[in-house]
Amino acid sequence: MTTGSRIVLHVDMDSFFASIEVRRAPSLAGKPVIVGADPKGGAGRGVVSTCSYEARRYGVHSGMPISRAFDLCPHGVYLPVDHPFYASVSEEIMTILSRHAGRIEQVSIDEAYLDVSDAGSFPAAGALAAAIKREVREETGLTCSVGVAPGKAVAKIASDYKKPDGLTIVRPDEVAGFLAPLPVGRIPGIGKKTGEDLRQMGIQTVGDLARRDVQEVIARLGRSGVRVHHLARGIDEGEVQGREGCKSISRETTFEVDTADPPLLAGTLGALADDVAETLRADGLRCRTVTVKVRYRGFQTHTRSRTLPRFTADPAALRQAASGLLDPFLNGEPIRLIGVRLSALEGGRTRQASIDEFLS
């Protein structure tokens, strides 16, 4: 079990892009709002970036092909992604969070970890989390969910526990009891493949995993077995990294159905490239290396990188570089995941990207 006096908050905005669109057009409140590619009456290419909770009731979720979303929810309100506007709102939110912690790790446009150990106790940290939620709502009109825990992984799981607009506090002596009944897939980093491997071992819940011998888990999962076994037992010493030492900015998406469709893959990659380019711009950074990541149906993962002639934050240049890197992967083999990473960064205000989100 994680010990010590560390207290970590994970703040996660609720259905971020869709919520911003509802704030911009209040008449959309209560409707199934789907932000992403143009569905073109069910013949569109591209994917869902995010959707409102009303849309999720129809089975729509982020990363889903937009044509599938239209099949499930043809009466939904479909809106294009407005990256610059979303990034400006994200900056507002991160400014609010910065008031409450000296160390913040922004891991995406709509989520961040805060080290609030200085609060001194979990009741005090809970009150701080409630204050953050209130300020975010009052100043931006949006809601967020917050997890409070002794470590980052449990805080992330806790923030998702009572979405939307939730607040879940997990004290050190409650970690084991909180984690035990949860599906093992709730552990960060456990995807469909690893989850299936664990299910074949008879492991369904986090508690099941925690009780298994670590050597048994390593034999099945390899070296990653140590990490997931530790997290299942509440052992998590990962530090909130702060804004210094930025290494990379990355985004990726997993398709609901593996696809070899070149226009869909190219469109999805283009949207991801625009997203990371906007984050780069918002943080006052430039990059020199672009990497494209592809995971095929059999879970073979490959990356290709290109170092640019000079540092840049130009979205068109970054999209063009990513597009060129994708071409060799368009070989007719179905792809389940695609991603873009920008690295070799320089510039102004820096951020700490989630390295695990690209290496997983």
C-alpha positions in Angstrom: 0.0 0.0 0.0 1.2 3.5 -0.8 2.4 5.1 2.4 3.6 8.5 3.5 1.9 11.9 3.5 1.5 12.3 -0.3 -1.9 13.6 -1.4 -2.7 13.7 -5.1 -5.7 15.2 -6.9 -6.7 14.1 -10.4 -9.0 16.7 -12.1 -10.8 15.5 -15.2 -13.3 17.7 -17.1 -16.6 16.1 -17.9 -17.2 15.5 -21.6 -15.0 18.5 -22.2 -15.5 19.5 -25.9 -19.2 18.7 -25.8 -19.7 20.6 -22.6 -18.0 23.7 -24.1 -20.3 23.5 -27.1 -23.4 23.4 -24.8 -22.0 26.3 -22.8 -21.6 28.2 -26.1 -25.1 27.2 -27.3 -27.3 26.6 -24.2 -30.1 25.3 -26.4 -28.1 22.1 -26.8 -28.5 21.3 -23.1 -30.0 17.8 -22.7 -29.4 16.8 -26.3 -27.0 14.2 -27.6 -24.1 16.3 -28.7 -21.3 14.6 -30.7 -18.1 16.5 -31.5 -15.9 15.1 -34.3 -15.9 14.5 -38.0 -18.8 15.4 -40.3 -21.1 12.3 -40.3 -22.4 13.1 -43.9 -25.6 11.2 -43.2 -23.8 8.1 -42.1 -21.2 8.1 -44.9 -18.6 10.3 -43.2 -15.1 9.4 -42.4 -13.2 10.2 -39.2 -14.0 9.6 -35.6 -15.9 11.0 -32.6 -13.6 13.3 -30.5 -16.0 13.4 -27.6 -19.7 13.4 -26.9 -22.2 14.4 -24.2 -23.5 12.0 -21.6 -26.9 12.0 -23.4 -25.1 10.7 -26.5 -23.3 8.0 -24.5 -26.7 6.5 -23.6 -27.0 5.5 -27.2 -23.6 3.8 -27.2 -21.6 6.6 -28.7 -18.1 7.1 -27.3 -14.9 8.9 -28.2 -12.7 7.2 -30.8 -15.7 5.6 -32.5 -16.0 5.9 -36.3 -18.4 8.8 -37.0 -20.4 6.6 -39.3 -21.1 4.2 -36.5 -22.1 7.0 -34.2 -24.6 8.2 -36.8 -26.0 4.7 -37.0 -26.5 4.6 -33.3 -27.7 8.2 -32.9 -28.9 9.7 -36.2 -30.8 12.4 -34.4 -27.8 13.7 -32.5 -26.3 17.2 -32.9 -23.0 16.8 -34.8 -20.5 19.6 -34.4 -16.9 20.1 -35.8 -13.9 20.2 -33.5 -12.9 23.7 -32.6 -9.3 23.2 -31.3 -8.3 26.8 -30.8 -11.4 27.5 -28.7 -11.1 24.4 -26.6 -7.4 25.1 -26.0 -8.3 28.6 -24.7 -10.8 27.2 -22.3 -8.2 24.6 -21.2 -5.8 27.5 -20.3 -8.5 29.1 -18.2 -9.0 25.8 -16.3 -5.3 25.2 -15.8 -4.9 28.8 -14.5 -7.6 28.0 -11.8 -5.8 24.8 -10.9 -2.5 26.7 -10.6 -4.0 28.7 -7.7 -4.3 25.6 -5.6 -1.0 23.7 -6.0 2.6 24.4 -6.6 3.1 21.3 -8.7 0.7 20.5 -11.5 1.1 17.9 -14.2 -1.2 18.6 -17.2 -1.6 15.3 -19.0 -4.1 16.3 -21.7 -6.2 19.3 -22.7 -8.8 18.4 -20.1 -7.1 16.7 -17.2 -4.3 17.3 -14.7 -2.7 15.9 -11.5 -2.1 18.2 -8.6 0.2 17.5 -5.7 -1.6 18.9 -2.7 0.4 17.2 0.1 0.8 20.7 1.7 -2.9 20.5 2.6 -1.8 18.3 5.4 -4.8 15.9 5.6 -7.3 14.2 3.4 -10.2 16.1 4.9 -8.4 19.3 4.0 -7.6 18.0 0.5 -11.2 17.1 0.1 -12.3 20.6 0.9 -9.7 21.9 -1.5 -11.1 19.6 -4.2 -14.6 20.9 -3.6 -13.3 24.5 -3.8 -11.6 23.7 -7.2 -14.9 22.2 -8.5 -16.8 25.3 -7.4 -14.4 27.7 -9.0 -14.2 25.8 -12.2 -18.0 25.8 -12.4 -18.4 29.5 -11.4 -15.6 30.8 -13.7 -16.1 28.6 -16.8 -19.6 27.2 -16.5 -18.2 23.7 -16.8 -18.1 20.7 -14.4 -15.2 18.5 -13.5 -14.7 15.3 -11.5 -12.0 15.0 -9.0 -10.3 12.0 -7.4 -8.2 12.5 -4.2 -5.8 9.7 -3.2 -2.3 8.9 -1.9 -1.1 8.3 -5.5 -1.7 9.2 -9.1 -3.2 5.9 -10.4 -5.8 5.7 -7.6 -6.6 9.4 -7.9 -7.3 8.9 -11.7 -9.5 5.9 -11.0 -11.3 7.8 -8.3 -12.0 10.8 -10.6 -13.9 8.5 -12.9 -15.8 6.8 -10.1 -18.7 9.2 -9.9 -18.7 11.0 -13.2 -20.0 13.5 -14.1 -19.4 16.2 -11.5 -18.1 13.7 -8.9 -15.7 14.0 -6.0 -14.3 10.7 -4.6 -11.8 10.7 -1.7 -9.7 7.5 -1.1 -7.6 7.7 2.1 -4.5 5.5 2.5 -6.3 2.9 4.6 -9.2 2.7 2.1 -7.1 2.1 -1.0 -7.3 -1.8 -0.9 -11.1 -1.8 -0.2 -11.8 0.8 -2.9 -9.8 -1.0 -5.6 -10.7 -4.6 -4.8 -14.2 -4.9 -6.4 -13.4 -2.8 -9.5 -13.0 -4.4 -12.9 -9.4 -5.0 -13.6 -9.6 -2.8 -16.7 -10.0 0.2 -14.5 -6.3 0.1 -13.7 -4.5 2.7 -16.0 -2.6 1.0 -18.7 -4.7 -2.2 -18.9 -6.3 -2.2 -22.3 -8.3 -4.9 -24.1 -5.4 -7.2 -24.8 -4.0 -7.2 -21.3 -7.5 -7.4 -19.8 -8.1 -10.5 -21.9 -4.8 -12.1 -20.8 -5.8 -11.5 -17.2 -9.3 -12.9 -17.7 -7.8 -16.0 -19.2 -5.9 -16.3 -15.9 -9.2 -16.1 -14.0 -8.6 -12.5 -13.0 -11.7 -10.3 -13.2 -11.3 -7.7 -10.5 -8.5 -5.6 -9.1 -8.7 -7.6 -6.0 -8.2 -10.8 -8.0 -5.0 -9.4 -9.5 -3.7 -8.1 -6.1 -4.1 -11.6 -4.6 -2.2 -13.4 -7.4 1.5 -14.2 -7.1 3.5 -11.5 -9.0 5.6 -14.1 -10.7 2.5 -15.6 -12.2 1.5 -12.2 -13.6 5.0 -11.5 -15.0 5.0 -14.9 -16.7 1.8 -13.9 -18.6 2.3 -10.2 -19.2 6.1 -9.7 -19.2 7.8 -6.9 -17.4 4.6 -4.8 -17.4 3.2 -7.3 -15.0 5.2 -5.8 -12.1 3.6 -2.4 -12.7 0.0 -3.5 -12.9 0.4 -5.9 -10.0 1.8 -3.0 -7.9 -1.1 -0.7 -8.9 -3.6 -3.4 -8.0 -2.1 -3.4 -4.5 -2.2 0.4 -4.3 1.6 0.7 -4.7 2.2 3.8 -6.8 5.2 6.0 -6.2 4.9 8.1 -9.4 5.5 11.7 -8.7 3.4 14.6 -10.0 6.0 16.0 -12.5 5.1 19.6 -12.7 5.5 21.8 -15.8 9.3 21.5 -16.0 11.2 19.2 -18.3 8.6 18.7 -20.9 9.6 15.7 -23.1 6.7 15.2 -25.5 3.1 16.0 -26.4 1.1 13.1 -27.7 -2.5 12.0 -28.6 -3.8 8.7 -29.8 -7.1 7.0 -30.4 -8.3 3.4 -30.5 -10.9 2.5 -33.2 -14.0 0.7 -32.1 -13.5 -1.6 -35.1 -10.1 -2.2 -36.6 -9.8 -0.5 -40.0 -7.6 -0.5 -43.1 -9.6 2.4 -44.7 -7.0 5.0 -45.9 -9.3 8.0 -45.8 -10.5 7.2 -42.3 -7.0 6.6 -41.0 -5.7 9.8 -42.7 -8.6 11.9 -41.4 -8.1 10.6 -37.9 -4.4 11.2 -37.9 -5.0 14.7 -39.2 -7.3 15.5 -36.4 -4.8 14.1 -33.8 -2.0 16.2 -35.4 -4.2 19.3 -35.2 -4.8 18.6 -31.6 -1.2 18.2 -30.6 -0.3 21.3 -32.7 -2.8 23.3 -30.8 -1.5 22.2 -27.5 2.0 23.1 -28.7 0.8 26.6 -29.6 -1.1 27.1 -26.4 2.0 26.2 -24.4 4.2 28.6 -26.4 6.4 25.7 -27.6 7.9 24.5 -30.9 9.0 21.0 -31.9 11.4 19.4 -34.2 10.5 15.7 -34.2 7.2 14.2 -35.3 6.4 10.5 -34.6 3.4 8.4 -35.8 2.4 5.3 -33.9 0.3 2.5 -35.3 -1.0 -0.6 -33.6 -2.2 -3.4 -35.8 -5.0 -6.0 -35.1 -2.5 -8.5 -33.6 -1.2 -5.8 -31.2 2.1 -5.3 -33.0 3.0 -1.7 -32.4 5.3 0.3 -34.8 6.5 3.9 -34.8 8.1 6.1 -37.5 9.7 9.5 -36.8 10.9 12.4 -38.8 13.2 15.2 -37.6 12.2 18.5 -39.2 14.8 20.9 -40.7 14.0 23.5 -38.0 11.8 23.9 -34.9 8.2 24.8 -35.7 4.7 25.1 -34.3 3.0 25.4 -37.8 0.0 23.1 -37.8 0.2 22.6 -41.6 3.8 21.5 -41.4 3.1 19.1 -38.5 0.1 17.6 -40.3 2.1 17.2 -43.5 4.9 15.4 -41.6 2.5 13.1 -39.8 0.7 12.3 -43.1 4.0 11.3 -44.8 4.9 9.1 -41.9 1.5 7.3 -42.0 1.8 6.3 -45.7 4.0 3.2 -45.3 1.6 1.8 -42.7 -1.3 1.9 -45.2 -0.7 -1.7 -46.4 -4.1 -3.1 -46.1 -3.6 -4.6 -42.7 -6.3 -3.5 -40.2 -5.2 -0.9 -37.7 -6.7 -0.7 -34.2 -4.8 2.3 -32.8 -3.2 5.4 -34.2 -1.3 8.2 -32.5 0.9 11.3 -33.0 3.8 12.5 -30.8 5.7 15.8 -30.9 9.1 15.8 -29.2 12.4 17.6 -29.2 10.6 20.7 -27.8 11.7 24.2 -27.1 10.1 27.4 -26.2 8.1 29.2 -23.5 5.8 27.8 -20.9 6.3 24.0 -20.8 4.1 21.2 -19.8 4.5 17.6 -18.7 2.9 15.2 -21.2 1.8 11.8 -20.2 4.6 9.6 -21.6 2.7 6.4 -20.7 -0.2 7.4 -23.0 2.2 7.1 -26.0 4.2 4.1 -24.8 1.3 1.9 -23.6 
